């Protein structure tokens, strides 16, 4: 959720979007108001946040998505094992799609 908020998604929409993807046992906010991140998603979230300033923008001001040419260097710099890259890439695509969908809905 923090990644969505960081790229401009209103917190309520980000919270709703993230909540759909949580297992039933993980739904709901902690006492401090933050949502939990499943352990299986933690690395993907860290990579997504590292990519936060690496988005491609369309000429007329729209958002195209993450700059895929930057992902490999981010993974290398973060020391992510190469065998984890395919699964992480799929998670990043899912997060990117959710972020773009919510951001475009705001416009």
Secondary structure, 3 states (H helix, E strand, C coil): CHHHHHCCCCHHHHHHHHHHHCCHHHCCECCCCCECCCHHHHHHHHHHHHCCCCEEECCCCCEEEECHHHHHHHHHHCCCCHHHHHHHHHHHHHHHHHHHHHHHHHC
